[in-house]
Amino acid sequence: MRIITTCLPCEGQHGSSVWFRLQFCLITVRMFRLLPRRLRPLSGPPGCLSARSARSFSGVPPELPAALVRSTFLDFFRQKHGHQLVPSSPVRPRGDPSLLFVNAGMNQFKPLLLGTADPRSEMSSYRRVVNSQKCVRAGGKHNDLEDVGRDQHHHTFFEMLGNWSFGDYFKEEACSMAWSLLTEHYGIPADRLYVSYFGGDAASHLPADEETRHIWLDIGVPPARLLPFGLKENFWEMGDCGPCGPCTEIHYDHVGGRDAAVLVNADSPDVVEIWNLVFMQYNREVDHSLRMLPQFSVDTGMGLERLVSVLQGRRSNYDTDLFTPLLHAIQQRSRAGPYGGRTGAADEGKVDMAYRVVADHVRTLSVCIADGVHPGMSGAELVLRRILRRAVRFCVEVLQAPQGALASLVPTVSHILGDVYPELHREADRIMDIINENEAHFLSSLQQGSRLIRRTLDRQDYKHGVFPASVAWSLHRNLGFPLDLVDLMLEERGVQVDRQELDRLMAESQKVMSELQAGAQAQVTLDVLSLAELQRLAVPHTDDSLKYQYRLERGRYVFPACSATVLALYDGQALVSEVSEGQRCGVILDQTCFYSEQGGQSHDQGYFTREGLQDVLYPVEAVVLAGGYVVHQVTAADSLKTGDQVQLHLDQVHRLSCMVKHTATHILNFALREVLGPSVQQRGSHVAADRLRFDFSVKGSLDVSQLQQVERCVNDIISANHNVHSQELPLQTAGHINGLRTVDEVYPDPVRVVSVGLSVSDLLDDQTDGRTSVELCCGTHLLQTGAIEDLVIVSERQMVKGISRVVAVTGREATRAREAGQVLSQDVDSLSARLSGSAPLSLDSAQRLAKEVGVLTDAVDNTPIPQWQRRELQIHLRAMQRNSNTTVRKLETREAAARAQALLEKNGRKDLQVDAVETDSLSVVMKTVNRLSAAAPRSYVMLLAHQGHSGKVLCACQVPKDSPSLSASDWALAVCRHLGEALAALHWLPREQEGAVTSLRL
């Protein structure tokens, strides 16, 4: 690329006009390496398939059991080509918050691909690797959940066979081994195979992968079966940033005996991709530019299920021995007929679809639970909860299997996969228990939802063909129904949800949630006039004692049922006797089991139903306490009037999460005082379902040792599984308890006392030294501390002088924080080892290391990890940043001096010096200009540099201090206008000597 531009006339110190022409070339670099030799064809002349590779086996490959298909793959690379067998990682990503699940074979090797592997680890020694990786694609970028069951090849769980090279072999060897395995060892007829490769992308300045094309031609693939495709099909990327490169895919034609080239990558069920070979040679930068990787890698992936279907001569993955035992077991447990493999309209009653959904989902559930992912309320756990509920619905309603049938399939999954994944055998009983427990909870919601759908469809005023979006949204929001499940249930009746209205409700709900989070949502709170009216009418205060009346049975919390009478309704302005559908109101009941927001604890969530109208849900949006009345904020789903009888349904998962966090907050309060001394005083707290926040008085921020001691103290109490006691006492009596923790607020009388490990009566009798957590508290708590499982402080900072705020997580979130901290610690150690090694040989390498320190610093600052560990890593990284910055500055100064000297020798000390330099560094360009100006202070100096990785041209200039007619910024702007019109890319950096620097994207 060549750019020629003419600068505007410039007036020098003598007033003379100087015209000049600037010309420089941008050199294009080939983005792929040439191999020294090409593979010879297996036999025969070039371009022809060998007789051996083309053997037809009557047009189909030999049938092989799935276990033999897997072992043949692993043995081929391990025994014949020296690959190391690495076990599959768990499907729950470790230390990678960007993923819900492991969704590709490369996930566990990211540290190697990113260069962050600990040099002391076994992983750093990997060169050739083979494995079969457990993968889940349900949620996130790769999400196949919606398609599972509808066709015969989509799965949420699958196995990915893969071979890897980390700086060892590359394209030639990878292609050769793949072709040999498929055609010679698996016996797939070569005339059934087609190969795609990357055909280039002009917009990205990426050339076609001619190297790979020639390799396949030399192997013997005919040109007509070697097809180029673009970025979407044949350029693989790890994510928005990171290693990437062209890929080549091998496709199989199930029909054979024809030219099926037009069906490749055309979503044809007859021509399917079976193997993807990715050649990682670039890195996608944050600015979307591509840089060549210092080490090339090979990452291949071949879905076991699809390969088995090819080798067993089946058109459907579900017809292979990976699924047929499961399908047979499902039939034995259900009232449905045998599996028939039907899809679409031919699948009457969606029975075969149900078979596929249940078979797929029970595999996913088994693998995920064995790897520590349990159905829950957020992230991967929420996705798994959705998968379980989808499986239960198809199992019970469509296949008419009895409750417990889904869990009973787990031993069959273990039989099929347990030999290669032994954790399935070890965890089988626990997997079944978790599935059964979640199924029982969902079935009650499912029955209620089904009744609600039927009732809605039977209404006289129902508009045929379109289902009310408000009902569908209520099912989703209040009963936890995935919206796709609602769609499926309606689809069977030839009905569709009013999608436009549903989208509006979803958007509205999101807006409300955003406002609530921002504190902008006004609650329906009783005003003073309404409170007086309630008293005048002698409306009794709400009895909310049921919120404390829960118990433990066999390790599970059991919450009481609650029926109540509507005593009053408040429309936001006054008390009313009735509200209509869609009206927002406050509902006052004679009794409630809901916890109202107070004491720093979030209010309970749930809904209630009206007697005689049990299928209409009134979602409780907030619960507040005013003057002894518990006000339930509700948007009426139907009419509601005083005197109505309602049943309250508590969101038990949310309640239990709040109980965990509240008890953990008390223990944390106690631990802080134990470690820091009696001067620590609570200054505020907030307890929510996902985390806890605690504010307290302290002279300065906690150091690493103090944070570790506090965590250790808390987790010792958790491990001891102490009983948590609570008792109401007269306020004056409670004040005599030794060690009682209070905050500056008005307490009720009597007051509730919550104690950990010691009973309140023992504390009153002064039988102990009182060294335990004991507080006045109206919140809901655990009955034993062990349910907290773990606590990690993920943040601690001074809000104002003398007041610190701690944020902590518990349970699985705490475990994840520890794992993430361990991963980041290893990354920091690895980078430190590289920085402390030999000095960088070039400015580019020094800048890359400095950039890596910055990226890692951002990760340490923003990832939830133990706060004490964050502090240690931050100290280490700051020292590393100082050292790397010093190295970069020294190299920049040295390079600028050398370039300035070369330019002076070339151009002398002319009044006008305009030239180009080869560097990507903005600092080097400016330092060079400074040196030239210092050597020739009366000269007008301008240098330009093309940044190859970003496509920008850097322009830096300086004019003499006393230049009367030209400023550096005007000069640079004028030149850049001639270079291009993209003025929005200009960035000015003023310099001491009337200097300016700018960059222009070409």
N, C-alpha and C positions, 0 to 999 in steps of 0.2 A: 504494500500500500504506500503511495507517495502523496504527500500533501505539499502543494506549492502555494504560498501566500505572499502578498505584497503589503508591507507595512505602510501606514499612513505617514506623511511627511512629519519629521521631527525637527524642531529648532534646537540646535546646539547652543553652546555658550557664546558663539560668534554670530549667531543668528542665521547661519547657513542651513539650507534644507538638505537633508540626507535621505536618499532613497536606497532601499536594498531589497533583495529577494532572498527569502529563506526556503531552503529545500532540504528535506530529509526523508529517509526511507524507513518503513517499519518492516522488519524481517519476520516472515511467517515461519514458524517452526513446525515440523512434522510432529503430530501428536501421538504417533505410535511407533514402536521400534520394529526394525526389520530383523527377521531371524536369519541366521547364517545359512540355513539349508531348509528345504521343504521335505515333508514326508513323501515317500514314494507310495503309489497305490498299493493296496493289499495284493493285487495281482492284476494282470492285464494292462492294456494301454491306459494312459491318462484319460480321465473323464468317464470311464466305464466302471461299473460295479463288478467286483470280483465274483467268481463263481461261488466261492465259499460264503461271502457276505450276502449273496443274493439268494441263497437257498430258501425255498418257499415254505417248507413244512406244510404243504397243501394250502398255502396262502395265509396261515396263521402261525404264531409262535407256539412252542410247546407249553402245556399247562403246568404251572408250578405252584405249590402251596405258598401262601404269603410268608410264612416263616422262612422258607427256603429262598424266596425272592430277597428278603431282607439280608439273610446271612450270606447269600451269594454276592450281593453288593459290598458288604463290609469285608468279606474275605478277599474279593478281587483287589480292592485297594490296599488292604492290609498286607496280604501275603505276596501278591504279585508286584505291587508298586510301592512298598515300603511306607505306607501310611500308618500313623498312630491312631488307634481306636480311642475316641474320647466319648464318655457316656453323655447321654442327653442331659441338658440342664433342666431344672424344674420349669414349668410353664409360667410360674410367677417370676417376673423379672427381678433381679437383684440389683438394687442401686441404680435403676434406670426409670426415672419418673415419666419418661416420654412414652412408655409402653404400658398398656393394661395387661397384656399377656405376651409371652414369647410367641412371635408370629412367623419366624423364619429361622432357618438353621444358623444364620450368621449372628444372632443376637448375643450368644455367649462369647463370641469371638470379637466383639466390638473393641475391647481394649487392644487386641492385636492389630486390628485394622486401623484404629485411631492412634496407635503408637503409645498407648498409655499403660500397657501391661507392666506390672512390677517386674523388673529384671531379675529379681530373686525367685519369682514364681515359676512353677512348671509350665504355665502357659507361654511364657516368654521363649521357651525352647521349641515350641511347636513350629514345624516346617511343612510337613505333610500330615493331614488329619482327615479321618473319615468318621462319620457318625450317622445315627438316625435320631433326629431331634423331634421331641413332642412339641406340637405347635397348636395354638388356638387362635382362630381369626373370628372374633365376635366383639365388635366395638373398636373404635379408633379408625385408623386409615384403612386397614384391611378388615372388612366386616362382611362375612358371608351368612350371618344369622338369618337374614330375611329370605334367603334363597333355599335354605336347608329344607328338604322335604318336597319342595315344588318340582325339583328335577332329580336326576339320578346320580349326580356327581358332586354337589356341594356338601361341605362339612364344616362344622365349627372346630372339631378336633381332627387333626391328621398328623401323619408322620412324614417328615422331610428327610429323605436320604441325601447326603451331601459329601463331596470330597473337597478338600481345601489345600491350597498352597499359599504359604506366607513367605514370599520372597524366594521361592524355590522354582518350580516349573511354571510355565505360563501357557499361552494359547495353544501352541503346537501339541504339547504333551496332553493337555486337558482334552482337546478334541479327539486325539488319537485314542486315549483311554476310554472315552465315552463311547466312541463308535465300536471299539473292540468289545466292550462289555455288552452293548445292546445286541450286536449282530452275531458275535461269536459265542458268548457265554450264555446270554438269554435266548439266543436263536431267533431274534426278531428279523423277519425278512427285510433286507435293505430296500426292496422295491416298495415297502410300505412307509418309508421314512422320508420326511422333508426337513430341510434345515433353513432357518432364517438367520439373518445377521444384520448388523446395524448399517443402514444405508447412508448415514450422515444427516446433518441438519445445518442448513445454511444459516439460519437465524442465530444459532448458537456457535457458529464458526467451527463446527465439528465435522471432520472429514469422514467419509465412509470407511468402514473397517475392512479395507481391502486385504489386510494381512490375514484375517480370519477367513475371508472368502477364498483366498488362494490355498490356505491349509485344507479346507474342505474339498476343493477341487483336486488337490494332490492325494487326498485320502481316497477319492473315487466317487464323490457325490456328483451326479450329472448337473450341469449348469441349470437345466430346467427345474431342478428340485432344490436350487439354492437361491433363496429369495430375500431381497433387501426390504427392511422396514425402518420406520422412523423412531423418534425418541420414545413415544408411548409404548411401543412393543419391544424395542431392542436396545434400550439404554436404561440401565438399572441404577436406582439411587436409594441409599440407606434412609434418607429423610430430606428435609429442607437443606441440611448441611451434612457434610461428611463424605466418606469414600464412595465412589461411584464409577461407572464405566460401561462400555458397550457389552452387550451380551449376545450370545448365539443360542437359539432354541432348536430342539429336535422335536418334530411333530410326527404323530402316527396316524395313518389312515386305516380306520377299522374295516373299510370296504375292500380296498385293494383292486388291482387289475385295471387302473384308470389313471388319468392325469388329474390329480386333486389339488393342484397348486393354488387355484383360486379360492379354495376353502381354508387355506392356512390363515390363522388369525382372523377368521370370519365368524367366530362363535358357532361353528358347526359341531354338532355332537358326533359327527363321523370322523372329523379330523381334529385331534386334540394334541396339545403340547404335553410332552412327557418329561422333558429335561431342559433346564435352563442353566447355561454356563456363563457366569458373569466374570468379566475381566476387569478387576478394579485397578484402574491406572490413573484416575483423576480424584481430586477432592473438590467438592462443591463448597465454595466459601460462603460466608454470611452475605456477601454482596452478590451472590449467585454466579460469580465467575468460577472458572475451572482452573485448578492448578494440578500439575502432574504430581503424583505421589512419589515419594522417595523409594518406595518398595512396592512392586506390583504383586497383586494377589489374585488367586482364583477362588471363586465362591460358586459352587454348583448346588442346585436343588432339584430333586426329583420326588414328586409326591408318591409315597408308597402305594396308597390306595389306587391311584390311577395306573401306576405301573402294573400292579397285580391284576387289574381288570384287563389290561392288554395281554399279559402272559397267561391269563386263564380264559382268554377268548370271550370275555363278557363286555357288553356294551355299558353296563352300569356297575359302579363301584359297589353298590349294595348287593350285587349278585355274586360277590367274591367271598372267600372263606374268612375274610375279616369281619363280615357282617352276617352271613347266613346263620351261624349259630345263635346270634342275637335275635334275628328275625324269628327263628324257630322258637326260642325261649319266650319271646313276646306273644307268639300265637298260643303257646301252652298256658299263658297266664291271662289271656283275654278271651272274649267271646267272639272275636272277629274271625273271618275265614282266613285261609292261608294268604301269605303275601303274594301279590300278583305282578308287582313292578309297574303298575299303571300310573300315568300322570295326566294332568289336565282334566278335560271333560270325561275321559274314559275312566277316571278314578272316582267312581260313584261313592259318595259319602266321605271322600277324602281318607279312606281307610289305608290305602297304600302310602299316602303322604304321611299319615300318622305313624305307620311302621317306621318309615325313614327318619322322621323327627325323633321318635323315642330312641331308636337305635343309635343315632348320632349323638343325641344329647346325653344319654346315660354314659357314653364313652367320655364325653367332655367333663361331665360332673365327676366321674370317678377319678380321672387324671388330675383335675384341678384340686379337688378336695385332698387327694393323696399328697399333692404338692403344697398344701397349706392355704389354698384360696377357698374361702367358705362363702356361701350366699350371704349377702349383706346389703348395706344401704348406700354405698358409694363406690365409685371406681370399678375395678375388676369384680369386686364382690357383688355390686349391683347388677352387672352384666350376667354373672353366674346365677343370681337370683332370678333374673328374667328367663334364662335358659331352663332352669329347673321348673318354673311355673309353666312355661310353654310345654315342656315334656309331660308334666302332670296333667295338664288339660287334655292333650291328645290321648294320653294313656287311659284316663278315666272316662272322658266324655265320648271320644270317637271309638277307641278300641274296647271300651266297657270293661276294662280290667279293674280288679278290686284295689282298694287302697293298700299300699305297700308293694304293689307289683313292680313299680319303677325301681325301688331299692333292691328288690329280689333279683334284678338283672346284673347287679354288680359282680357276683361270682363268675358269671359268664364273661364279662369284660376282663376280669382277672385271668380267667383261663386263656383267653385269646392273646392278651398283651402282657400278662404277668411275668412270663419267662424273660422278656427283654426289659421290662420295667418292674422289678420285684417289689417296689413300694406298693403296687396295687394289691399284692398278696398280703403284705404286712398291715395295710390300712383298711382292708375290706370291711371289717366290722364297723369301724368308725365312719367310713363312707356311708354305709347303709343307715346308721343311726342319724346322721346329719340329713340325709335325703328324706327319711321318714318324718323327722321332726318338722322340716320345712314343708313337706307335702301336706301334713295334717293342718298346718297353719293356713296354707293356701286354699285347701279344699273348702273351708268354711267361707272364705271370701269368694271363691269360684261359684259356689252354689248361690250365694246372694247376688252376685253379678249376673248369673244366668237368669235368675228370676227377674231382675230388673230389666234385662234386655227383652225377655218375653212380655213382661207387663207393658213396656213401652210399645212393642210391636202390636199388642192387642188393643191399645187405646183407640177409641172411636175417631178421635181427631188426628190420628197419625197419618201423615202424608206418605203414601206408598213409595217405596224405593229409596228414600233418603232418611237416614237415622239421625235423630237430634244430636248435635255435637255436644250439647251441654251434658247429656247423659253419658256419652262416651268419655268426656273429660272427667266427669265425676268418678267413673269407674277407675280411670287411670290415676287420678290424684288421691282418691280416698281408699281404694281397695288394692292399689298397686298393680292394676292390670296394665301390661304393656299395650300400647295402642295397636300394634300389629295383631295382638291376640284378639282385641275387640273386632278388628277388621275381619279376621278369619272366622270368628263366630257369626258375624253378620253375613259374610260371603256365602255361607251355607244356606242362608235364607234369601239370597238374591238381593241383598240390601247393602247400601254403602253409607258411610258416615258423610254428613255435610262437611266436606273437607275445608271449604273456605271459612266456615264458621269455627271449625275446630282450630284452624291456624290462628284465627283471631283470638280465641280463648287462650291458646297457648302463649301468644304474644302478650296478652293482657296479664296473664299469670306471671310471666317473666318480669313484666314491668312492676307488678305489685311486689314481687320478691325483691327486686332491685331497690324499690323504695323502702321496703322493710329493712333491708340490710343497711341502707343509708340513713335509717332513722327518720324517714320522711313520711311514713305511713301513720296517719292519725288513727288511734284506736277509739272504738266506741266506748267511751268512759262516762259513767254516770256523773252528771253535774250536781251541784248542791241542791237545786230545786227538786230534781228527781229523787235524790236521796231522802230529802224531807218528805216527799210525797209517799215514798215507800214506808217510811216510819209512821206517817199519819194513817196509812192503810194497814198498819200492823203486819207488814210482810216480814216474816222471820228471816234472820240472817241465814246465809247458806251453810249447811252442814257439809264441810269438805273433809271430814275425818277419814273417809274411805281412801283418800290418796295415800294414807300411811298403812292401810290394812292389806299388805301383801305378805307372802310367806315363801319359804323355800321348800320344795318337794322334790326329792331325788336330784338335787343339784340344779333345779330349774325354778325360776320365779313364777309364782302364780298370783295374778292380780284379780281383785274381786269384780264381779258384775255389778252394774249400777243401773237402777231404774229411777226416774225422777219425774216430778210434776213441774210444768212451767208456771212460775208464780208471777212473772212480770216480763214485759218486753219493752225495749227502749230503742227508739228509731234514730237516736243521735241528737234529738232535741227534746223529746218528751216521752213519757210512758204511754204506751198504746196497748190496746187489748188484742190486736191481731196485726200480722204482717203478711204481705202477699209474696208470691214467688219472685225471686230475684232481688228482694229488698234486703239491704244490709242492716243488721240490728244487733242489739245486745240481749242475750237471753239469761234470765235469772231463774235458777231452779231451786227446789227445796233442798236437794243434796247433789253432790257431784264427786266423782273420783278423779277429776282433772286437777292438776297442780297449776295454780295461777302464778304468773311471773312475779317473783319476789326473792329477796335474799340473794340476788345475783344469779339465780337459776332460771333458765328459760322455761316458758310455760309448756305444758303438755300439748301434744297434737292428737288428732283423732276426729271422730264425727259422732253424731247421734241420729237415731231414726225415730220416727213417730209411730206410736201404737196405731195399728190398723193400716199403716203405710210403711211397712218394714223395709221395702226396697228403695225408698227414697232417702238419700244420704244428705245430711246437713253437716257440711265440713266445719269444724271448729278452727277458725283462723287465728285466734288469740284468746288468752284467758287472763283476765285482770281482776284484782281484788280492790273493791271500793266500799269503804264503810261497812265492812262485814259481809258484803254481797259479792259473790263470785260471778263475774259477768263473762259469759261465753260469746265471743264475737262470731257471728254467723252471717252468711249470705243465704237466705232462705231458698231451699230447693223446691219447696212447695209452700202452701199457706201454713201458718203456725199461729196459734192463739193461746192465751192464758188458759190454764186448766188441762192442756194437752199432756198426755203421758209420753215420755221419751225414754229410750234406752241409750246409754252412753257407751261408746266403743273407743277404748284407749289405744293409741299407737304404742304398743308395748316395747318395740325395739327402740324407739326414740326415748321412751321413759327410762329404760334400763341403761341406755348410753348416758343419760343425764345423771342417773344414780352413780354410775361408775365415776364420772368426772367430779361429782360433788364430794364423794367420799375421798377421792384422790386429792381434792383441794384441801380438805381438812388435814390429811396426813402430810401434805406439802407444807402447810402452815406450821404444823408441829415440828417438822424437820428443819425448816428455816430457823426457827427459834432455838432448836437444839444446837445447830451448827453456828449460828451468828450471835446467839445470846438473847437475853430477855428484852433487850431494847427494841427488837423487831416487833412492829405493830402492823396489823392488817389495815390497808388503806383502800381496799376495793377488790372485787372479784367478779368474774362472770363464768357461769357454768353452762355449756352448750353440749349438744350431742357429739360434736366432733373434736372439741378441745376445751381446755380450761385456761383461764387467765387469772393471775393473782398479783395484786399490787401491794407493796409493803414498804415500810420505812426502813432505810438503811443508809449509812453514810456514803458509801460508794458502790460501784458495780461489783458484783461477785467475781472473784478470780476463779481460775480453773480448778484449783483444789477445793474451794468451797462448793462449787457447782457439783463436783464429783461426790463430795461428802453428803450433800443434800439428797442427790439421787440415790445414793447407797442407803441412806437412812430410810427413805420412802420405800424402796424396794425390799428392804429387810422386813418392814411391817407387812407389805403385800405378801411376801413369801410365807410369813408366819400364819397367814389366813386367820387373823384375829376376828372375833365376833364384833359386830358394831351394835352398840346398845343405844336406845333412845327412851326418854321418859319425860313426861310433863311435870314441872315442879313450880311451886310459887316462886316468883321472881326473886324475892328476898332470900329464900332458901337456896336457890341456885347460886346466888352470889357468894356463898360460903365455900364452894367447891374449890379445892386447891388446883392451881394450874388452869383455871377456866379462861378460855380465850373469848374476848368480846370485841365488838367494834362499836364505834360511836354512832349509835342509833337508838331509837325508842323500841323497847321490847314489849311484847304482850305479857300479860300476867294472868294465868300461868304461862310459863315459857318452856319450850322444848329443849332438852339437853341431849346432845349426841356425843357419845364417848366410844373410843376405839380400844378394844382389848379388856377394859375394866367396866364393870357394871356401874350405873349411876348410883345405886344404893351403896356399893362398896366405897365409892368416892365420897359419898355423904357421911358414911361411918368413919371416914378417915383411916380406913384399913390399909391404905397404900400410900406411897410417896407422891402419887398424882402425876408421875412422869408418863403421861399419855396424851393423846389428842382428845380434848374435851371442849366443846363449844356450845354456845347457844345458837340454835339453827332451826329454821322452819322447813328446810329442804328435805327432799327424799334421798335416802341413802341405801347403800348395799347393806346386807345383813352379815356378810363376811368379806374381808378385804381381798381375798384371793381372786375374786372376779375381775379385779383391775388388771391382773396379769403382769403388767410392766408399766413404768412411767419414765418418760424421757423429757427433760427440759430442752425445748428446741429454740427458745429465745429468752434472753434476759438483757434488759437495757434500762438505763435511768430515764424515766419520763421527764422529771424535773429534778433539780438537786434534792437529794435525800429521799426520793421515791423511786423504787425500781418496779418494773413489771416483768413477770415471768409468764411465759406461755408453755404449756406442756401437753403432750399427747400420751395416750395410754393404749394398752392392748396391742393389736396388730400394727396400728400406726406407729407405736413406739418401736416395735421390732423393725419396721421398715426404716425408721430413722436411724437405728443402729446400723443396719445393713448399708444404707446410703453413706453413712459416715465412714464405715470401713472401706468402702470402694473409693471414696474421695481421698482417704488417707493413703491408700496404696498408690493412687494417681499422683499425689503430691510427692511421695517418696520416689516414685519412678522418675518424675520430671526433675527432682532435685539431683538424682544420680546422674542424669544426663547433663545438667548444668554444671555440676562439679567435676565433670570429666574434662577431656581435652578442650582447649579454647576453640570457639567456632572458627571455621576456616574462612568464612565469608560474612559480609554484612547481611545477606539474605538469610543465612542459617541463624544468625544471631537474632534477627528480627522475628523469625518464626518462633524461636524459643521464647522470646519476650511476649509474643502474642499468646502462646500457649499458657504462660504464667497468668496473663490477664483473663483468659477464658476460664481457667481453673479457679481463679480468684472469684469470678462471678458465680461459678457453680457452688463454691464453698459458702459464699455470702447468702445465696438464695435457696439452697436446698435444705429441707427439714432434716437436720442431723443434731446429735447431742451438742448443746451449746458449749460445753467445756471443750469438746473436740474441735468445734468451729474456731474457738479462740486460739487453740494451739496451731491449727492449720493456717489461720490468718497471719500469725506471727511469722511462721515459716515462709509463707508466700510473700509477705512484705520484704523479707530479706532477699528472697530469690528475685523479686521484681527490681530491687535496688541494684543487685549485682548484674542482672541482665540489661537493665537500662544503661548502666555504666559501660558495659561492654559494647552496646550498640552505639553510644555516643563516641567512644574512642574509635570504633571502626568507621563511623560516619565522618569524623574529623580527618582521619587518615585518608579515606577515599576522596573527600572533597579537596584536600591538599594536593593529592596526586592529579586529580582532574583539572584543578586550577593551573597547576604547573604545566600540564600538557597543553592547555588552551593558550597560555601565555607564550609558550614556545611556538605554537602554531600561528597565533594571530598578533603577537606582540602587544603593545599598549596603545592600541588605536582608540580614537575618540568614540567609536561605535563598535561594540562587540556583540554580535548575535550569533549563537551557535546552538548545537544540539549535544546532549550528553546521554549516555546509555545508563540509566538507573531507574529503579522503581521507587526510590526514596525521596520524598518531598524534602526532608531535612538535608540530604546530600546536595540537592539542587540549590537550596538556599545558601548552604554553607559555601558552596563553590562560587556562587554569585558574590557573597560577602568577601571572599578571598580575592577575587578578581577586582572588585571595587577598591579593596584596600591597596592592591598593587598598582592600580591606575585610578586614582580618586577623581580624575576629571572625565572618566569614560562613562558612557551610557552602556550598561551591560544587561543583556537578556539571554537567558538559557531556557531551552525547552527540552522536555524528556517525555518519551512515550512509555506509559505503564502497560506492559504486555498483558498482565493478568486482569486488568480492569477496563482496558480500552480507553483510558484517559490520557490526555496530554497535559503535563505540568508545565506551567509557564511562570518563571521567576525573573524579576528584573529590579534594577536599582538605577537611579539617576543621581548626578552630583547634588550635594546639599543645597547649593546656590542656584540650581536650575530654575530660571525664571518662567519658562514657557511650557514645561512638560512635567506632569506628575507621573510617578511610577504606575499608579493605578490606571490612569488614562491610557498610558502606553500599552499595558498588558491587555486592557479591555479592547483596545483597537485591534491588536494583533489577533486576539481570540475571536473577534467577529469575523475575521478573514479565515480563521481555521474552521469555523462552523457556527451554526446558529443556536446551539444548545446553551444559551446564556444562563439558563436556570442552574447549570452545573458549576457556576463560578463560585469560588470560595476565596475571600480575600484575607490575607494575613499581613498586617502592617509590620514593617521592620524599622529599625532605628534610623537608617539612612534613606528615608524616602523610598522604601522598598515595597514591592508587592509580589505576591505569589498567587497563582490561580490554577485550577485544573478544569479541563474541558473533556467530556466524554465524546469520543469520536463516533 
